[in-house]
Amino acid sequence: MENKESKVTVPVCEKYTLTIREAAAYFNIGMKKMRRLAEENTGRFAIFSGNRYLIIRTKFEEFLQNTSTL
């Protein structure tokens, strides 16, 4: 009997960090705009991990609540 790796899938709404693609889809923002926001706000709601940006979902939600325009 082979031991198959079980892949754990976490719903996007429960993840702490999101990729640019996940965040763009979740918040209904274009990928280019999401990447630009991540680059401009590293340390505020985005982190650079390895070779990609990750969006801290809860902090980005707060950012959206406190801003009137993107």
Buried (B, 14 or more C-beta within 10 A) or exposed (E): EEEEEEEEEEEEEEBEBBBBEBBBBBBEBEEEEBBEBBEEBEEBBBBEEEEEBBBBBEBBBEBEEEEEEE
